[in-house]
Amino acid sequence: MFVRAIMGHGVIPFSLPPCQMNRTGDGHKMGVWAGGEIELTTHTKMIHDARVGRVDTPHLPVNAKGERFMCEGPMQGYLNNYVREYIHEAGGDAKAGNLYTIVDAKWQDQIAEWKAIDPEIDASNCKWFYEGNTIEEACAAMAADTESGAYELDAAAVQATVDCYNELCAKGSDDDFGKNPTFMRAIDTPPFIVVPHEFGMGLSAIIGGLLINADNQVLKADEHTPIDGLFAVGNVSGCFYGGVDYPMDVLGLSIGRAITGGYLAGKHVAAL
């Protein structure tokens, strides 16, 4: 018997620029051409920070305008929901979706303290950041790094945001966004640090796939019975992720699912 297996990444929507090129949903298309069916929308999206990897801390991020925009907490998997509007307002310019974490000399000590509260708080992959004795110097250092990105951020706007944030920290109450006071720490000790995040170019995949059964056999669109000899595993197979965002707190979830799906498909074929 001829057995075909489809494995790969999903299609890219127009509303968010991709960080992966040439991912055109070929596996999905082949499955549909063979008589299969894609699960109903809305499909989960996989968004990563394309610049620094996993940085999930309740520090202060600002948008490309230097403004505070949310109640900060461990939120890597959800930041993309904010940047889509910024990109849309900028006529599709992905740079408008860049975010920037603003911290001071105490940030690593704060992370160590906060991990005892929430083990998911992590910045171990933070490899690119810019320092200065003032916020203006940190922003200037970031802009001067033309080789790595030349990110431009209005230092005066950031300073105004930090000043307001520090007032709320001193007050012990976030009247603007309702942040947990446990995570509110003044940004007042040099060196000041800016960490750029390219969420505007962070779309890796749309996780919506072909309908399958427990053996990873692709199901016919009309009857929902198995298509003989056709299997789908990995992100081409559907009905796995239940929300609009790919969960960032389960490490190895995507590759683990691909390996498990391949095992189940192989086990079924071996028993034929």
N, C-alpha and C positions, 0 to 999 in steps of 0.2 A: 504494500500500500504506500502511496506517495504522501508524505507528511510535510506540511508547511508550517513554519512557526514565524510569527511576526513579533518583533520586539523593537522598541524605540521610544522616541519622544513625540510629544503632541504638536498640534498646529499652533501658530503664532497669531494672535488677534492684532488688529490694527491699533488698538487703543493703548498698548504698551510696547515700546521698542524692545526687541529681543537682545539678549547678551549672547545667544547662540546663533550662529549663522547656518544656513542651508538645512534647517530643520523644517521640512515642508509637509510633514504628516503623511509620508508615503505609506507607512505601515497601516495607518488608518484607512487610507484610500484603497489599498489592496484588499483589506478586509471587507469594505463596503462593496467593492466591485465583485467580490466572490459571493455576495449575498448577505453579508453581516449587517449589523446595525450599531451605530454609535449611541451611547447612553445619552439621556436627555440632558440638556443644559440646566443650570449653569455649571460649568466645569471648574474644578479647583485649579488655581494657578500657583505655580512655583516661582517665588520671587526670592532672590538672594541679593545681598549687597555685592555688586560686581567688583568692588574695589578691595575691601578688607576682609571679606569672609564673615564669619559669625561674630557679631558684636551685639550682645543682648544685655544691656544694662539700663537702669533707670536714671541715667544722667540726663543732661539737658541737650536735646537735639534742636536745631533750628532749620528752617527751610532755606531755599536759595536766596530769599530776601533778608535773611538774618532774623527772622521772626519765630517766636515760640508758637506751636500750633497744636499741642495735644497734652493730655495727662500722661506723663511719662511713667513707664514701668517696663518690665521685661516684655518686649513687644516686637522682636525682629520679624515675626511672621505676619505682622499686620501693618507695618509702616508703609507698605506699598499702596494701601488703600487711601492714604493721604496724598501720595505724589501723583496719582493719575489726574486729579483735578488741576494740579500745577502744570503738568505737561499739556493738558487740553487748553488751558488758558494761554499757554505760550505757543500755541499753534503746532504742537507736536514736538517741540524742542525737548529732547530727553534731559538736557542739562538742568531744565527747570525742575526736574524731579530729584536732583541731588539734595542730600541732607547732610548736616554737619553737626557732630557732637562737640560740645564745648565743655571742657573740664579744666581743672587746675592740678597743682602738684599732688593733691591728696587722692586722686581718682583711684589708683590701684589699691590703696588702703581701704577705700570705701567699698570697692568690689569684694575684697576679702571679707569684710564685715557683712556685706549683704548676702554673700553666698551661703552664710549660715542660716539666713532667713529663707532664701530660695536658691537651691542648687543650680537652677537653670541660668542664673545670672553669670555671664561669662564675657570676657573680652580677650581671651587667650590668642585669638587670631588677629589681633589688631597690630598690623605690621607697618602701616603708613599713617603717620600723624606729624603735625607741625607745631613747634614750640616757639614761644616768645615771652619776653619779660612783661609784655602787655598783650592784650587781645589784638591790638592793631599790628604788633610785630608778628604774632602767630599767623594772622591772616595774610600778611605780606609775605612771609616765608612760604606759605602754601601757594600763593599766586606766582611766586618766583620760580617754583619748581616746574618749569615748562616741560621737562622730560617726562614727569610722572602725571601731568594733567593740567597744571596751571589753573587750579580752581580759584575763581574769584568770588569773594564774599565781602559785603559792605561791612567793614569793621565798626563803623559808627553805629549801624543798626544792631549789630551783634552786641556791642557794648551797652546800648540802651536796653536790649532784652535781658542781658545779664544783670544790669543794675536793678531792673524791675524784679527779676527772679530772686536776687539776693534780699530784697526788701520782704518778699513773701517768705523766704526761709527764716529771716529774723523774726517775722511775725508768727511763724509756726503754723500757718494756714494758707493753703493755695486757693485764694479767692477767685483766680482766673480759670483753673482747670480741675481743681479738686484732687490734686496729687496726694498720695499717701505721705504724711509728714515724715515717716521713717526714712524716706528716700530723698528728702529735701535737704541739700547741703549747699551752703554758699560757695560761689566760685570767686575766691578772693586771694588765693595764694599762688604767686608765680613759681615756676613758669606756667603760663596758660597754654592750653593745648587745643588744637582743632583737628578733628578726625573726619575726613570726607567719606561719604557713602554714596555710591552710584546706584541708588534704587531706581532711578529713571532708566538705567540700562541693565536691569537685573532680572528680566524675565527669562527664565531657563526653559520653561515648558508649561503647556496647559494640560493638566492631568484629567483628561476625559477620553475614554477609550471604548473599544468594542464590547458589546455584551457577551459574556462568557458564562459557562457553568463551573461547577466545582473542580472539574478536570482541565479548566482553561481552554475548553473547546469553544470556538466562536459560534454564536447562535444565529440562526436564520432570522431575517428581519420580520417576516410575517408570522412564522410558526413558533419562533423561539425554541426550535429544536437544533441539535448540533449539526454543523456543517462537517461532513465526513472529511477527516484528514486535516482540518484547519484549526490551529491553535494560536492563541495570542497571550503573551506574557509581558511583564514590565509595564511601562506606561502606555502601551498600545491597548492593553486590556483595561476595561472600565469597572465602574461600580465598586470602588475601593475607598476613595476619599469622600468624606461626607460634608465638607464645608467649602467655603469660597477660597480658603487659603490652605496651602500645604503646611502641615504642622511642623514647626521647626524644633520642637522639643522631643522628638523621637529620632535619634541619630541613626543613620543607615536605613531609614524606612523605605526609601525608593529602591535602592539596590537589594535590600533584603526581600522586598516583595518580588522583584524580578527573579532572584535566585529561587525563591520558594515556588513561584509560578512555573518556572522551568522544570523544577523537580516534579511537581504534580502532573504537568503535561507528559514528561518523560515516563513517569510511573504508569500513567494510563496507556501510553503507547506500548510499553514493555509487556503489558498484560493482554494485548490484543492477540 
